[in-house]
Amino acid sequence: MNSNRAASGAIMLTLAVAGCGGSSAPSLSNFKTGFKNDKATFRQLGLDLQKAITSAQSKTDAQLATEIGALASRASQQASAIAKLNPPAKYKADTQKLTAGFRAVAADLRAISAAAVKHDAAKAKRATETLLADAAKVKTSDDAINTGLGL
């Protein structure tokens, strides 16, 4: 019976020690570094999106659908990357809004791409208007985090 108690005690000690390392608070420094790296990526996404929109009239619907579809994939990847950041509590809500914003932008871009495939200018216009509103939300969240981090 003493060996059962010793084994039981050893298991409890092992579980207690294993649980000690996982509850540390998110690091502001790690969050700032990760966010800065992601920011460079999503800044380029924004520039590429702007270029795609301004040059849309010179492309076929098929070319536009392909280009916008690729941007939608990049926006989804950006949302996933931001979601993986471990923000301190102060930045958690804005980080979640930024992630949601990029997911919305990705959905808008997919809608524009689908409209281009179907040659549906009215749907493309509506999706573009929604995209502009969602992009403004991304900018608001991004600005809030940047201000807080002093970037």
Sequence and secondary structure as in RCSB ss.txt:
>XXXX:A:sequence
MNSNRAASGAIMLTLAVAGCGGSSAPSLSNFKTGFKNDKATFRQLGLDLQKAITSAQSKTDAQLATEIGALASRA
SQQASAIAKLNPPAKYKADTQKLTAGFRAVAADLRAISAAAVKHDAAKAKRATETLLADAAKVKTSDDAINTGLG
L
>XXXX:A:secstr
 HHHHHHHHHHHHHHHHHHHGGG    HHHHHHHHHHHHHHHHHHHHHHHHHHHTGGGS HHHHHHHHHHHHHHH
HHHHHHHHH    HHHHHHHHHHHHHHHHHHHHHHHHHHHHHTT HHHHHHHHHHHHHHHHHHHHHHHHHHHHHT
 
